[in-house]
Amino acid sequence: MKKTEHLKLNSVKFGVSGGIVYSLFILLISIFSNVFPSWENLIFECYGFFGYNVTSFLGFLLGIIYSFIDGFLVLFFLSWIYNRLN
């Protein structure tokens, strides 16, 4: 029986792409939360303890940075686990 080759994922590139996508998602929700104030609660429940706030630029920037870190870590470890299981 012939052994098939499995695709190896580049964990760092996968993590960076996840961080970028997730931080863009948080950026859009932050912008739209000025139009729909109830949307701010979606992010504030996750990042409010870390200083996220739509009304200040520093809080807005912190939310984007934390979301990049979250997206990076999640997809980095998912691809790392995928590579280890193959």
OpenMM code with the backbone's topology and positions (N, CA, C; nanometers):
from openmm import Vec3, app, unit

residues = "MET LYS LYS THR GLU HIS LEU LYS LEU ASN SER VAL LYS PHE GLY VAL SER GLY GLY ILE VAL TYR SER LEU PHE ILE LEU LEU ILE SER ILE PHE SER ASN VAL PHE PRO SER TRP GLU ASN LEU ILE PHE GLU CYS TYR GLY PHE PHE GLY TYR ASN VAL THR SER PHE LEU GLY PHE LEU LEU GLY ILE ILE TYR SER PHE ILE ASP GLY PHE LEU VAL LEU PHE PHE LEU SER TRP ILE TYR ASN ARG LEU ASN".split()
positions = [
    Vec3(0.0843, -0.1172, 0.0000),
    Vec3(0.0000, 0.0000, 0.0000),
    Vec3(0.0894, 0.1243, 0.0000),
    Vec3(0.0598, 0.2192, -0.0874),
    Vec3(0.1406, 0.3392, -0.1028),
    Vec3(0.1027, 0.4426, 0.0029),
    Vec3(0.2047, 0.4977, 0.0683),
    Vec3(0.1804, 0.6001, 0.1711),
    Vec3(0.1596, 0.7354, 0.1023),
    Vec3(0.0532, 0.8058, 0.1412),
    Vec3(0.0254, 0.9365, 0.0831),
    Vec3(0.0964, 1.0452, 0.1624),
    Vec3(0.1351, 1.1489, 0.0923),
    Vec3(0.2000, 1.2620, 0.1577),
    Vec3(0.0935, 1.3606, 0.2050),
    Vec3(0.1148, 1.4131, 0.3248),
    Vec3(0.0212, 1.5099, 0.3802),
    Vec3(0.0786, 1.6504, 0.3673),
    Vec3(-0.0104, 1.7425, 0.3503),
    Vec3(0.0279, 1.8819, 0.3387),
    Vec3(0.0716, 1.9360, 0.4743),
    Vec3(0.1860, 1.9996, 0.4791),
    Vec3(0.2332, 2.0655, 0.6010),
    Vec3(0.1976, 2.2127, 0.5926),
    Vec3(0.1379, 2.2643, 0.6976),
    Vec3(0.1023, 2.4053, 0.7026),
    Vec3(0.2143, 2.4844, 0.7684),
    Vec3(0.2400, 2.6036, 0.7181),
    Vec3(0.3348, 2.6945, 0.7801),
    Vec3(0.2609, 2.7645, 0.8937),
    Vec3(0.2930, 2.7286, 1.0157),
    Vec3(0.2177, 2.7763, 1.1313),
    Vec3(0.2278, 2.9267, 1.1499),
    Vec3(0.3442, 2.9843, 1.1251),
    Vec3(0.3612, 3.1287, 1.1452),
    Vec3(0.2794, 3.2070, 1.0428),
    Vec3(0.2867, 3.1682, 0.9171),
    Vec3(0.2093, 3.2375, 0.8144),
    Vec3(0.0598, 3.2198, 0.8368),
    Vec3(0.0210, 3.1024, 0.8794),
    Vec3(-0.1192, 3.0766, 0.9086),
    Vec3(-0.1651, 3.1637, 1.0255),
    Vec3(-0.0807, 3.1768, 1.1270),
    Vec3(-0.1138, 3.2598, 1.2422),
    Vec3(-0.1225, 3.4069, 1.2072),
    Vec3(-0.0308, 3.4551, 1.1253),
    Vec3(-0.0333, 3.5963, 1.0850),
    Vec3(-0.1588, 3.6266, 1.0043),
    Vec3(-0.1950, 3.5374, 0.9149),
    Vec3(-0.3161, 3.5610, 0.8365),
    Vec3(-0.4403, 3.5605, 0.9259),
    Vec3(-0.4426, 3.4733, 1.0243),
    Vec3(-0.5552, 3.4729, 1.1178),
    Vec3(-0.5606, 3.5985, 1.2022),
    Vec3(-0.4449, 3.6472, 1.2420),
    Vec3(-0.4398, 3.7705, 1.3194),
    Vec3(-0.4874, 3.8903, 1.2401),
    Vec3(-0.4485, 3.8955, 1.1133),
    Vec3(-0.4906, 4.0070, 1.0287),
    Vec3(-0.6415, 4.0039, 1.0066),
    Vec3(-0.6950, 3.8872, 0.9745),
    Vec3(-0.8390, 3.8760, 0.9496),
    Vec3(-0.9191, 3.9101, 1.0751),
    Vec3(-0.8765, 3.8589, 1.1901),
    Vec3(-0.9505, 3.8842, 1.3127),
    Vec3(-0.9400, 4.0304, 1.3554),
    Vec3(-0.8244, 4.0938, 1.3366),
    Vec3(-0.8130, 4.2341, 1.3738),
    Vec3(-0.8944, 4.3229, 1.2782),
    Vec3(-0.9038, 4.2866, 1.1509),
    Vec3(-0.9915, 4.3601, 1.0591),
    Vec3(-1.1378, 4.3450, 1.0985),
    Vec3(-1.1740, 4.2269, 1.1438),
    Vec3(-1.3099, 4.2035, 1.1910),
    Vec3(-1.3413, 4.2924, 1.3114),
    Vec3(-1.2499, 4.3017, 1.4067),
    Vec3(-1.2694, 4.3862, 1.5243),
    Vec3(-1.2715, 4.5328, 1.4838),
    Vec3(-1.1888, 4.5712, 1.3863),
    Vec3(-1.1876, 4.7083, 1.3370),
    Vec3(-1.3235, 4.7460, 1.2793),
    Vec3(-1.3812, 4.6581, 1.1979),
    Vec3(-1.5126, 4.6858, 1.1391),
    Vec3(-1.6218, 4.6934, 1.2447),
    Vec3(-1.6184, 4.6033, 1.3415),
    Vec3(-1.7187, 4.6087, 1.4477),
    Vec3(-1.7029, 4.7358, 1.5291),
    Vec3(-1.5802, 4.7791, 1.5519),
    Vec3(-1.5571, 4.9022, 1.6267),
    Vec3(-1.6101, 5.0234, 1.5519),
    Vec3(-1.5916, 5.0258, 1.4207),
    Vec3(-1.6424, 5.1373, 1.3406),
    Vec3(-1.7948, 5.1367, 1.3390),
    Vec3(-1.8537, 5.0196, 1.3196),
    Vec3(-1.9995, 5.0111, 1.3142),
    Vec3(-2.0651, 5.0272, 1.4507),
    Vec3(-1.9872, 5.0143, 1.5575),
    Vec3(-2.0475, 5.0309, 1.6896),
    Vec3(-2.0856, 5.1757, 1.7158),
    Vec3(-2.0316, 5.2695, 1.6370),
    Vec3(-2.0764, 5.4076, 1.6479),
    Vec3(-2.2162, 5.4243, 1.5914),
    Vec3(-2.2506, 5.3425, 1.4912),
    Vec3(-2.3846, 5.3462, 1.4321),
    Vec3(-2.4809, 5.2592, 1.5125),
    Vec3(-2.4353, 5.1410, 1.5518),
    Vec3(-2.5151, 5.0467, 1.6296),
    Vec3(-2.4473, 5.0273, 1.7652),
    Vec3(-2.4849, 5.1056, 1.8667),
    Vec3(-2.4133, 5.1011, 1.9955),
    Vec3(-2.4158, 4.9654, 2.0650),
    Vec3(-2.5115, 4.8820, 2.0360),
    Vec3(-2.5162, 4.7507, 2.1028),
    Vec3(-2.4034, 4.6588, 2.0560),
    Vec3(-2.3423, 4.6886, 1.9417),
    Vec3(-2.2337, 4.6050, 1.8904),
    Vec3(-2.1086, 4.6175, 1.9750),
    Vec3(-2.0935, 4.7293, 2.0444),
    Vec3(-1.9751, 4.7472, 2.1278),
    Vec3(-1.9687, 4.6420, 2.2374),
    Vec3(-2.0823, 4.5950, 2.2833),
    Vec3(-2.0860, 4.4919, 2.3881),
    Vec3(-2.0240, 4.3608, 2.3419),
    Vec3(-2.0299, 4.3327, 2.2112),
    Vec3(-1.9692, 4.2102, 2.1589),
    Vec3(-1.8196, 4.2054, 2.1880),
    Vec3(-1.7525, 4.3163, 2.1648),
    Vec3(-1.6081, 4.3203, 2.1842),
    Vec3(-1.5727, 4.3512, 2.3288),
    Vec3(-1.6532, 4.4377, 2.3911),
    Vec3(-1.6207, 4.4800, 2.5264),
    Vec3(-1.6216, 4.3631, 2.6246),
    Vec3(-1.7060, 4.2630, 2.6008),
    Vec3(-1.7081, 4.1459, 2.6888),
    Vec3(-1.5784, 4.0671, 2.6807),
    Vec3(-1.5106, 4.0707, 2.5676),
    Vec3(-1.3829, 3.9990, 2.5527),
    Vec3(-1.2634, 4.0835, 2.5902),
    Vec3(-1.2614, 4.2090, 2.5480),
    Vec3(-1.1421, 4.2917, 2.5625),
    Vec3(-1.1596, 4.4099, 2.6572),
    Vec3(-1.2748, 4.4254, 2.7176),
    Vec3(-1.2983, 4.5388, 2.8060),
    Vec3(-1.2077, 4.5396, 2.9274),
    Vec3(-1.1725, 4.4232, 2.9751),
    Vec3(-1.0838, 4.4139, 3.0911),
    Vec3(-0.9420, 4.4589, 3.0572),
    Vec3(-0.9059, 4.4527, 2.9296),
    Vec3(-0.7707, 4.4875, 2.8871),
    Vec3(-0.7579, 4.6322, 2.8418),
    Vec3(-0.8630, 4.7103, 2.8519),
    Vec3(-0.8565, 4.8508, 2.8161),
    Vec3(-0.9244, 4.8879, 2.6862),
    Vec3(-0.9965, 4.7939, 2.6236),
    Vec3(-1.0646, 4.8254, 2.4979),
    Vec3(-1.1768, 4.9243, 2.5250),
    Vec3(-1.1830, 5.0275, 2.4395),
    Vec3(-1.2885, 5.1267, 2.4494),
    Vec3(-1.3005, 5.1940, 2.3136),
    Vec3(-1.4218, 5.2051, 2.2629),
    Vec3(-1.4423, 5.2636, 2.1312),
    Vec3(-1.4244, 5.4148, 2.1353),
    Vec3(-1.4496, 5.4763, 2.2492),
    Vec3(-1.4471, 5.6220, 2.2561),
    Vec3(-1.3059, 5.6803, 2.2588),
    Vec3(-1.2055, 5.6049, 2.2980),
    Vec3(-1.0688, 5.6568, 2.2983),
    Vec3(-0.9849, 5.5859, 2.1928),
    Vec3(-0.8913, 5.6597, 2.1337),
    Vec3(-0.8071, 5.6015, 2.0298),
    Vec3(-0.7155, 5.4936, 2.0862),
    Vec3(-0.6632, 5.5167, 2.2066),
    Vec3(-0.5751, 5.4169, 2.2682),
    Vec3(-0.6505, 5.2870, 2.2969),
    Vec3(-0.7721, 5.2970, 2.3480),
    Vec3(-0.8531, 5.1778, 2.3728),
    Vec3(-0.8889, 5.1057, 2.2447),
    Vec3(-0.9160, 5.1822, 2.1402),
    Vec3(-0.9457, 5.1260, 2.0096),
    Vec3(-0.8241, 5.0510, 1.9550),
    Vec3(-0.7062, 5.1114, 1.9694),
    Vec3(-0.5828, 5.0490, 1.9235),
    Vec3(-0.5503, 4.9228, 2.0041),
    Vec3(-0.5744, 4.9267, 2.1331),
    Vec3(-0.5521, 4.8083, 2.2165),
    Vec3(-0.6415, 4.6923, 2.1748),
    Vec3(-0.7656, 4.7212, 2.1426),
    Vec3(-0.8566, 4.6167, 2.0965),
    Vec3(-0.8088, 4.5503, 1.9692),
    Vec3(-0.7558, 4.6290, 1.8774),
    Vec3(-0.7048, 4.5731, 1.7521),
    Vec3(-0.5791, 4.4896, 1.7772),
    Vec3(-0.4921, 4.5369, 1.8658),
    Vec3(-0.3695, 4.4619, 1.8961),
    Vec3(-0.4034, 4.3304, 1.9651),
    Vec3(-0.4932, 4.3346, 2.0627),
    Vec3(-0.5319, 4.2111, 2.1320),
    Vec3(-0.6009, 4.1133, 2.0382),
    Vec3(-0.6814, 4.1645, 1.9466),
    Vec3(-0.7483, 4.0733, 1.8530),
    Vec3(-0.6484, 4.0101, 1.7568),
    Vec3(-0.5442, 4.0847, 1.7179),
    Vec3(-0.4404, 4.0246, 1.6331),
    Vec3(-0.3701, 3.9121, 1.7076),
    Vec3(-0.3383, 3.9354, 1.8344),
    Vec3(-0.2714, 3.8320, 1.9142),
    Vec3(-0.3606, 3.7095, 1.9286),
    Vec3(-0.4889, 3.7312, 1.9558),
    Vec3(-0.5818, 3.6181, 1.9682),
    Vec3(-0.5917, 3.5382, 1.8386),
    Vec3(-0.6114, 3.6086, 1.7278),
    Vec3(-0.6220, 3.5402, 1.5989),
    Vec3(-0.4950, 3.4662, 1.5626),
    Vec3(-0.3793, 3.5270, 1.5916),
    Vec3(-0.2527, 3.4621, 1.5641),
    Vec3(-0.2383, 3.3341, 1.6450),
    Vec3(-0.2624, 3.3426, 1.7757),
    Vec3(-0.2430, 3.2263, 1.8623),
    Vec3(-0.3363, 3.1113, 1.8274),
    Vec3(-0.4610, 3.1428, 1.7990),
    Vec3(-0.5576, 3.0370, 1.7687),
    Vec3(-0.5177, 2.9624, 1.6414),
    Vec3(-0.4911, 3.0346, 1.5345),
    Vec3(-0.4583, 2.9660, 1.4095),
    Vec3(-0.3178, 2.9075, 1.4096),
    Vec3(-0.2259, 2.9686, 1.4825),
    Vec3(-0.0923, 2.9110, 1.4945),
    Vec3(-0.1005, 2.7736, 1.5593),
    Vec3(-0.1724, 2.7639, 1.6721),
    Vec3(-0.1805, 2.6354, 1.7411),
    Vec3(-0.2656, 2.5336, 1.6661),
    Vec3(-0.3690, 2.5785, 1.5960),
    Vec3(-0.4467, 2.4846, 1.5156),
    Vec3(-0.3619, 2.4240, 1.4045),
    Vec3(-0.2833, 2.5062, 1.3365),
    Vec3(-0.1985, 2.4515, 1.2299),
    Vec3(-0.0842, 2.3686, 1.2875),
    Vec3(-0.0331, 2.4051, 1.4036),
    Vec3(0.0719, 2.3272, 1.4673),
    Vec3(0.0202, 2.1885, 1.5072),
    Vec3(-0.1008, 2.1849, 1.5623),
    Vec3(-0.1625, 2.0562, 1.5985),
    Vec3(-0.1880, 1.9737, 1.4739),
    Vec3(-0.2359, 2.0364, 1.3685),
    Vec3(-0.2605, 1.9675, 1.2419),
    Vec3(-0.1315, 1.9030, 1.1897),
    Vec3(-0.0214, 1.9790, 1.1948),
    Vec3(0.1057, 1.9248, 1.1467),
    Vec3(0.1534, 1.8107, 1.2349),
    Vec3(0.1292, 1.8154, 1.3637),
    Vec3(0.1736, 1.7089, 1.4542),
    Vec3(0.0909, 1.5811, 1.4374),
    Vec3(-0.0351, 1.5954, 1.4012),
    Vec3(-0.1202, 1.4784, 1.3852),
    Vec3(-0.0920, 1.4026, 1.2557),
    Vec3(-0.0286, 1.4685, 1.1611),
    Vec3(0.0015, 1.4004, 1.0342),
    Vec3(0.1301, 1.3292, 1.0397),
] * unit.nanometer
topology = app.Topology()
chain = topology.addChain("A")
for resn in residues:
    res = topology.addResidue(resn, chain)
    for name in ("N", "CA", "C"):
        topology.addAtom(name, app.Element.getBySymbol(name[0]), res)
